[in-house]
Amino acid sequence: MTNYLVPLIIIGGLTSSGVYLLLSRNLTRMLLGLLLVGNAVNLLIITVGGPSGNPPIRGRSSGSETNTADPLAQGMILTAIVIAMGIAAFVLALTYRSFRLTIEEEVPDDAEDTRVSNLPDDEASSVGEDRPHPRDTRSSETGDIEGPDELDALPENRKPKR
Amino acid sequence: MSAAGVLMPLPVLIPLIGAALTLAAGRKPRLQRVIALVALTAVLACSAALIYLTDRHGTQALQVGGWGPTPDGLGPLGITLVVDRLSALMLVVSAIVLLAVVFYAIGQGIRDGDDRQPVSIFLPTYLVLSAGVCTAFLAGDLFNLYVGFEVLLSASFVLLTIGASKDRVRAGISYVMVSMVSSLIFLIGLALIYAAAGTLNMAELSVRLEGVSAGTRSALFAVLLVAFGIKAAVFPLSTWLPDAYPTAPAPVTAVFAGLLTKVGVYAIIRAHSLLFPHGGLDSVLLVAALLTMLVGILGAVAQNDIKRLLSFTLVSHIGYMVFGVALSSRLGMSGAIFYVAHHIIVQTTLFLVVGLIERQAGASTLRRLGGLAAASPVLAFVFIVPALNLGGIPPFSGFIGKVALLEAGTQDASVLAWLLVAGGVVTSLLTLYVVARVWTRAFWRARIDAPEGALSDAIPSALLDETEHSDDIAFDDRDDVGRIPAGMLIPTLCLIVVGLALTVAAGPIFGYTDRAATEVLDASQYISAVLGGRP
């Protein structure tokens, strides 16, 4: 019983701290969170692989063990560890790059998202390509046939006299 | 060893060897290009041979290294590669897309100059991505599928952040984090399945999971669905996609949009039909499919940037495939498989066309575009054909696929299925509205009428994100980029032809997907191919 309970409690602890770190905006903390959860999952795989035992090599034994350890679980976590290490290296490089570019490692909000969500409702609903840009109020003879006519009556949109 | 046995590892091995060679030839761009083209052509040839062999002889399995089934019922010990009609079709369509996109990228690089571009990294990474995609389609055990996912994800991280500009790093960080979380959830699912069934070989699992209690099975399936749902961008796990994809270079976005989400859909099909065949979570999947379709397309309606808009239609149309899978009927599965093939081709073509628009007109936002139909009739043609195809106008393949799915929905005739049918029709109409909006804005109205029509991005750039180094310039001052380079136009046209071929040959292809669906739904062929006739 304790053979299983102790690893499971450790797995739970690692996962919860990992998820807590992942939810932060700081990239280094997020990476640490990923690594913690990754280790928790590795521990989970080795735990479900069964109890400890002899090395899975013919003719080898370890102490007075009677059963053989599961080699597949160990093979899998080896693969997972290698993959996690590669990704961690990449995330570190990305973090450093982000730090160089912005002098901070917080993940910023999407600029367009923020702009639209800060608009009052009536303005946000009118965001679209129909609103002419103030920098350019030229238009062709027919005008923008896609846009509603009322917009042309607004002072800022009135066509310049040719 | 059979011919299929020799061919099966090749779609994985050839791109990996090609990646090593291109990396070694980093200083010789011409040699690099030749190696990449030869490797991907070879993958296409192997896949074509495999689709022929599986259609004639049924499911083929290969125990890599000869670690086959053991006599005392332990199941295969080594890595198993399996190819059935579904994975063979996926391989062929992916190989076509991969080859066309690499042609496009090379054509763009040659024409627009890639002296300052990170090309020595681009081609090797692209080949690794190809190997990852092929591994995922060929994998016969879940852990190998996980490795395939990781290979293609690691490659996609590099491709998405190529050049590492500010925008791309920002998009890349959220993409990397979301992908890693989905991989961890997948890994947790693997551990739990291993605990429940003691194996990860899919054929063996299919037999052993029958003995596991229904509640546990549903829980295991749910964990896998969350992991695959993030990769396939199924609502509510789809919000990362429109944020991440649009910042990447055009060829990269095209291949991501075409293939990466479909690998997730493929994994959902496998898990749903082979591992957990009794449809325990079908109603959950149907609701998710409905919401994916509607939320995705409503997002697309609100977008101004064509790349973002297409990313949202991508999310939306994933809903159709999940719909077909969740019906658990032969017609539904057949429609879903056809729709996957159609959607890979069409979505990739459209993103390639956006790359052309960006190059020719210096913008991808509808606020700046206009008058393209007059400026470049060729561009208008290559946009409108796949766009109408995506919108599901008869007689294109998008229409045929949707009709098959709707028919499957009406056959199912449950309330939820009828809701899905209605949702599918609405989504199809809104898709048409969205592409028509792009058409009227970017192609028909005069550029002078576009709100920011006088502005444009400065330089056409192949891989780097140039927008941060150069401010917007007046459209009139923009350097003349000349005609569309043949190296970019021909691959786009080829993909359009493939899309039209799906329409013209829809009868035989539907015959094939019907056989594929029968094979997928009846797991016994898969199991006997892998386990050698044991029940």
Contacts between the chains, C-beta under 8 A, distances in Angstrom:
chain1	res1	chain2	res2	distance
A	22	B	177	7.5
A	22	B	181	7.1
A	27	B	173	6.6
A	30	B	177	5.9
A	34	B	177	7.5
A	34	B	180	5.4
A	34	B	181	7.8
A	34	B	184	7.3
A	37	B	184	5.3
A	38	B	184	6.3
A	38	B	187	7.9
A	41	B	184	5.9
A	41	B	187	4.7
A	41	B	188	5.5
A	41	B	191	6.3
A	44	B	188	6.8
A	44	B	191	4.5
A	45	B	187	7.6
A	45	B	190	7.3
A	45	B	191	4.5
A	45	B	194	6.8
A	48	B	191	5.5
A	48	B	192	7.5
A	48	B	194	5.5
A	48	B	195	3.6
A	49	B	194	7.2
A	72	B	194	8.0
A	72	B	200	7.8
A	73	B	194	7.1
A	76	B	143	5.8
A	76	B	190	7.4
A	76	B	194	8.0
A	76	B	200	7.9
A	79	B	143	7.5
A	79	B	147	6.5
A	80	B	187	6.2
A	83	B	147	7.7
A	83	B	150	4.9
A	83	B	154	7.7
A	86	B	154	6.3
A	87	B	154	6.6
A	87	B	157	7.7
A	87	B	176	7.5
A	87	B	180	6.2
A	90	B	154	7.2
A	90	B	157	5.9
A	90	B	158	7.6
A	90	B	176	7.3
A	91	B	176	6.1
A	94	B	161	6.5
A	94	B	164	7.8
A	94	B	169	6.2
A	94	B	172	6.1
A	94	B	173	6.1
A	94	B	176	6.7
A	97	B	161	8.0
A	97	B	164	4.9
A	97	B	169	5.5
A	98	B	169	4.9
A	98	B	170	7.5
A	98	B	173	6.5
A	101	B	164	7.9
A	101	B	165	7.9
A	101	B	166	4.8
A	101	B	169	6.1
A	102	B	166	6.8
A	107	B	170	7.1
A	107	B	173	5.7
A	107	B	174	6.8
A	108	B	170	6.6
A	110	B	243	6.4
A	128	B	304	7.1
A	129	B	304	5.3
A	129	B	365	7.9
A	129	B	366	4.7
A	129	B	367	4.6
A	129	B	441	6.4
A	129	B	450	7.3
A	129	B	451	5.8
A	130	B	451	7.4
A	131	B	451	6.2
A	132	B	451	4.6
A	133	B	367	7.2
A	133	B	451	4.5
A	133	B	452	4.6
A	135	B	452	7.5
A	135	B	454	7.5
A	135	B	455	7.9
A	136	B	451	7.1
A	136	B	452	6.6
A	136	B	453	6.9
A	136	B	454	4.8
A	136	B	455	7.8
A	138	B	448	5.7
A	138	B	454	7.6
A	139	B	448	6.2
A	139	B	449	5.3
A	140	B	446	4.7
A	140	B	448	5.2
A	140	B	449	5.7
A	143	B	449	7.1
A	144	B	445	6.6
A	144	B	449	4.2
A	145	B	445	7.1
A	145	B	449	7.9
A	146	B	440	6.4
A	146	B	441	6.8
A	146	B	445	6.0
A	146	B	449	7.6
